[in-house]
């Protein structure tokens, strides 16, 4: 849960995270070169996992391309403009 610190030192849960999907499991990225299984580390990065799952559910990554590819090391994608600057 994302916390917002108030002046009195009390923490309050952000309303933005109350209706998000649970952070567990994995995501399968379907590409033109085959599927990629992405394991989510929800215990270590719960907010990042929630954000990623929410964007997946909203179709944010649909039909995006990998704009950066380093052979035998990594690929980078998720930019809807396909330039790496979006």
N, C-alpha and C positions, 0 to 999 in steps of 0.2 A: 504494500500500500504506500503510495506517495504521501509524504507528510509535509505539511506546511507549518512552519514555526510562527507562532504569534508573539506579540510584544510581551505578553505575560509569561512566556516560557512554555506554554502549553502547546501540544501538538494536536493537529486536527487532520483527519483524512481528507484528501482531495476528492471532491464529488466525481471528477473525471474518471477515477479508477474503480468506482463501485460497481459498474455494470459491464466491466470488461471480461473477456473469457478467462478461464483458469489458465495458469501458466504451468503446463506439464506436457510431456510427450515430445513429439517431433513434428517437423514440417517436411513435406516432400516437394522439392522444386522439380517440376517437369520441364525439361529442356529439349531442344532439337537433337541433342547428343545423348539423351537418356536422363533418367531421374537422379536427383541428388538428395540423399537423406540428410536433414539437418537436425542434429540433436540439440535440444534446448536445455540450457543450464539454468533452470528457473530458481533454484535455491541461491545460486551465486549472483544472478542478475535478474531479479524478478520484474523490475520496471521495464528493462530492455526487452525481455521476453513478452511481456504484456503488449508493449507497443508493436513489436514485430508481428505477433499473432493478430492483433487488431487490424493492422495494415493489410495482412494477408486476407483476412475475412472481408475487408472492404474492397478487395481487388486491386489494391494499389500497385502490386508487382505484376499484374497480368500483362502479358505481351511486352514486358521490358526486356532489354538486352544486357549482356555483359559488356560493359564498355572498356574494361581493363582486363587483360588476360596475360598471365605470366606462366608459361609452360612449366608443368610439373611442380607448381608452387601454389598459385591462387587465381581466383577470378573475382572480379568486383562488379556488382550490378545494383539494380534497384532504383536507378535514376530514370524517371519517366522520359527525360529528354534524350537519353542515350549518350550524353556527352561527359558525364561525371560531374557536372556543375549544377544539376537540377535539384 
